Amino acid sequence: MGLSPVAGGSTVDAVLDQLQAQVSDGSWPVGERIPAEHELAARLGVSRPAVREAIRALTHVGVLEVRRGDGTYVRSSADPRPLLRRVARASIRDFFEVQLAYDVQAARLAARRRTDADLARLEELLRARDEATEADAFGAADAAFHLGVAEASRNPVLIEAMRFFIDRLRESLRDIRLDREVPEAGPAAHRAVLDAIAAGDPGGAAWAAAAVVEPTLAVLETLAARDGVER
């Protein structure tokens, strides 16, 4: 079974389905290097970012393995799509619970390992986050700051895990901005995270990162209990 152009645009799910089909039917056996990102994009008629996100998702669940400077290889023939669909159906509360765990550890490690270049970049990301007003732009800017903290941690597993969840996190943050019942952490709370990272204070950075997420998570818990539904 060969690759064919994706109908209706460059959706990541459609790209992921075609890549997984190549693995499942044996066209790409375990141990084989798959075509380069630019070649896949051309054959599927989609953007390179769509291919990149699909590869990242399949890498995160162990189907593919990216070897820096060498290419991407098939690691397993298992089909992860049922798992990915469950992730896609997860509630906002589910994602904030995961974000709490990731953000706390990312901030702690970033305070130990950040460079001057990291601090300069985080300042820019925080400024963009604080200046964003429209919901979609805010979600993207807030998620970019959280990812920037993870990247400053220098932990490749944590960074890839954050990248895997970043699209859904972006959507969750956008939804929070649109939902007047759910509070969002403001500039001061995010500034406290960056200040602690800049000061090289792991404990303070972890505490500040938790303080960003926990108030929103507490309200989501209360609303879920009140409404009897997952948010």
C-alpha positions as CSV (number, residue, x, y, z in Angstrom):
1,M,0.0,0.0,0.0
2,G,1.5,3.3,-1.0
3,L,1.1,6.8,0.2
4,S,-1.5,9.0,-1.4
5,P,-2.4,12.7,-1.2
6,V,-4.4,13.6,1.8
7,A,-7.9,14.8,0.9
8,G,-9.2,18.0,2.4
9,G,-6.0,19.6,3.6
10,S,-3.1,18.9,5.9
11,T,-4.7,17.3,8.9
12,V,-2.3,15.6,11.3
13,D,-4.8,12.8,12.0
14,A,-5.0,11.9,8.2
15,V,-1.2,12.0,7.9
16,L,-0.8,9.8,11.0
17,D,-3.3,7.3,9.6
18,Q,-1.3,6.9,6.4
19,L,2.0,6.6,8.2
20,Q,0.6,4.0,10.5
21,A,-0.9,2.1,7.6
22,Q,2.6,1.8,6.0
23,V,3.8,0.3,9.2
24,S,0.8,-2.0,9.9
25,D,0.8,-3.5,6.4
26,G,4.5,-4.2,6.4
27,S,5.4,-1.6,3.7
28,W,7.7,-0.1,6.3
29,P,9.0,-3.1,8.4
30,V,10.5,-2.7,11.9
31,G,14.1,-1.5,11.6
32,E,13.6,0.3,8.3
33,R,14.2,4.0,7.8
34,I,11.1,5.9,6.6
35,P,11.3,8.6,3.9
36,A,12.5,12.1,4.9
37,E,10.0,14.6,6.2
38,H,10.1,16.8,3.0
39,E,9.5,13.7,0.8
40,L,6.6,12.6,2.9
41,A,5.1,16.1,2.7
42,A,5.4,16.1,-1.1
43,R,3.9,12.7,-1.5
44,L,1.0,13.3,0.8
45,G,0.4,16.8,-0.4
46,V,0.5,18.3,3.1
47,S,2.7,20.8,5.0
48,R,5.9,19.7,6.6
49,P,4.6,20.8,10.1
50,A,1.7,18.3,9.7
51,V,4.1,15.5,8.9
52,R,6.4,16.6,11.8
53,E,3.5,16.4,14.3
54,A,2.4,13.0,13.0
55,I,5.9,11.7,13.3
56,R,6.2,13.2,16.8
57,A,3.0,11.5,17.9
58,L,4.1,8.1,16.6
59,T,7.6,8.6,18.2
60,H,6.1,9.4,21.5
61,V,4.1,6.1,21.6
62,G,7.0,4.1,20.4
63,V,6.1,3.3,16.8
64,L,8.9,5.4,15.3
65,E,12.3,6.4,16.6
66,V,14.1,9.6,15.5
67,R,17.8,9.2,15.3
68,R,19.5,12.6,15.1
69,G,21.5,13.1,12.0
70,D,20.4,9.7,10.6
71,G,16.6,9.7,10.1
72,T,13.5,8.2,11.4
73,Y,13.1,4.4,11.8
74,V,10.3,2.0,12.5
75,R,10.5,0.7,16.0
76,S,7.3,-1.2,16.5
77,S,4.4,-2.4,14.4
78,A,1.8,-1.9,17.1
79,D,-1.1,0.4,16.3
80,P,-1.3,3.3,18.8
81,R,-4.3,5.0,17.3
82,P,-6.8,3.8,19.9
83,L,-4.6,5.3,22.6
84,L,-4.2,8.5,20.7
85,R,-8.0,8.7,20.3
86,R,-8.4,8.4,24.0
87,V,-5.9,11.2,24.5
88,A,-7.8,13.3,22.0
89,R,-11.1,12.8,24.0
90,A,-9.5,13.6,27.4
91,S,-11.0,16.5,29.3
92,I,-9.4,19.9,30.0
93,R,-9.0,18.8,33.6
94,D,-7.0,15.8,32.5
95,F,-4.6,17.9,30.6
96,F,-4.1,20.4,33.4
97,E,-3.3,17.5,35.8
98,V,-0.6,16.4,33.4
99,Q,0.6,19.9,32.9
100,L,1.0,20.4,36.6
101,A,3.3,17.4,36.8
102,Y,5.3,18.5,33.7
103,D,5.5,22.1,34.6
104,V,6.8,21.6,38.1
105,Q,9.6,19.3,37.1
106,A,10.4,21.5,34.1
107,A,10.7,24.6,36.2
108,R,12.8,22.8,38.8
109,L,15.3,21.5,36.2
110,A,15.3,24.8,34.2
111,A,16.4,26.7,37.4
112,R,19.5,24.4,37.6
113,R,20.4,24.2,33.9
114,R,19.2,27.4,32.2
115,T,21.6,29.5,30.2
116,D,21.6,33.3,29.6
117,A,20.2,32.5,26.1
118,D,17.3,30.5,27.7
119,L,16.5,33.5,30.0
120,A,16.5,35.9,27.1
121,R,14.1,33.6,25.1
122,L,11.8,33.1,28.1
123,E,11.6,36.8,28.6
124,E,10.4,37.2,24.9
125,L,8.0,34.3,25.3
126,L,6.6,35.8,28.5
127,R,6.2,39.2,26.9
128,A,4.3,37.7,24.0
129,R,2.1,35.7,26.4
130,D,1.3,38.8,28.4
131,E,0.5,40.9,25.3
132,A,-1.8,38.3,23.7
133,T,-5.5,39.2,24.0
134,E,-7.4,37.1,21.4
135,A,-8.1,33.6,22.7
136,D,-6.3,31.6,20.0
137,A,-3.2,33.9,20.1
138,F,-3.2,33.6,23.9
139,G,-3.4,29.8,23.9
140,A,-0.5,29.6,21.5
141,A,1.6,32.2,23.4
142,D,0.9,30.6,26.8
143,A,1.7,27.1,25.6
144,A,4.9,28.4,23.9
145,F,6.1,29.8,27.3
146,H,5.4,26.5,29.1
147,L,7.3,24.7,26.3
148,G,10.1,27.1,26.6
149,V,10.6,26.4,30.3
150,A,10.6,22.6,29.4
151,E,13.3,23.2,26.7
152,A,15.4,25.1,29.3
153,S,15.3,21.9,31.4
154,R,17.6,20.1,28.9
155,N,15.8,16.9,29.6
156,P,15.0,15.4,26.1
157,V,12.3,13.1,27.4
158,L,10.4,15.9,29.2
159,I,10.8,18.1,26.2
160,E,9.4,15.6,23.8
161,A,6.5,14.8,26.2
162,M,5.6,18.5,26.3
163,R,5.8,18.8,22.5
164,F,3.5,15.8,22.2
165,F,0.9,17.5,24.4
166,I,1.4,21.0,23.3
167,D,-1.4,21.2,20.7
168,R,-4.0,20.0,23.2
169,L,-2.5,22.2,25.9
170,R,-2.8,25.2,23.5
171,E,-6.5,24.3,22.9
172,S,-7.1,24.0,26.6
173,L,-5.6,27.3,27.4
174,R,-7.7,28.9,24.6
175,D,-10.8,27.4,26.1
176,I,-9.9,28.7,29.6
177,R,-9.5,32.2,28.2
178,L,-13.1,31.9,26.7
179,D,-14.6,30.4,29.9
180,R,-15.4,33.1,32.4
181,E,-16.0,30.6,35.2
182,V,-12.5,29.3,35.1
183,P,-9.6,31.6,36.3
184,E,-6.3,31.7,34.5
185,A,-3.0,32.5,36.1
186,G,-2.0,36.1,35.2
187,P,1.3,37.8,34.4
188,A,2.5,38.0,38.0
189,A,2.3,34.2,38.5
190,H,4.2,33.5,35.3
191,R,6.7,36.2,36.1
192,A,7.4,34.4,39.5
193,V,8.3,31.2,37.6
194,L,10.8,33.0,35.4
195,D,12.3,35.0,38.3
196,A,12.9,31.8,40.2
197,I,14.5,30.2,37.2
198,A,16.7,33.2,36.7
199,A,17.7,33.2,40.3
200,G,18.7,29.5,40.1
201,D,16.2,28.5,42.7
202,P,14.8,25.0,41.9
203,G,12.5,24.8,44.9
204,G,11.1,28.3,44.3
205,A,10.6,27.6,40.6
206,A,8.8,24.4,41.3
207,W,6.5,26.1,43.8
208,A,5.8,29.0,41.4
209,A,5.0,26.6,38.5
210,A,2.5,24.7,40.8
211,A,1.0,28.0,41.8
212,V,0.3,28.8,38.1
213,V,-1.7,25.6,37.5
214,E,-3.3,24.6,40.8
215,P,-5.9,27.4,41.2
216,T,-7.3,26.6,37.7
217,L,-7.2,22.9,38.4
218,A,-9.1,23.4,41.7
219,V,-11.9,25.3,39.9
220,L,-12.1,22.6,37.2
221,E,-12.5,20.0,39.9
222,T,-15.3,22.0,41.6
223,L,-17.1,22.6,38.3
224,A,-16.8,18.9,37.3
225,A,-18.3,17.8,40.7
226,R,-21.1,20.4,40.4
227,D,-22.1,19.6,36.8
228,G,-21.4,15.9,36.9
229,V,-19.4,16.2,33.7
230,E,-15.8,16.2,32.7
231,R,-14.4,19.6,31.7
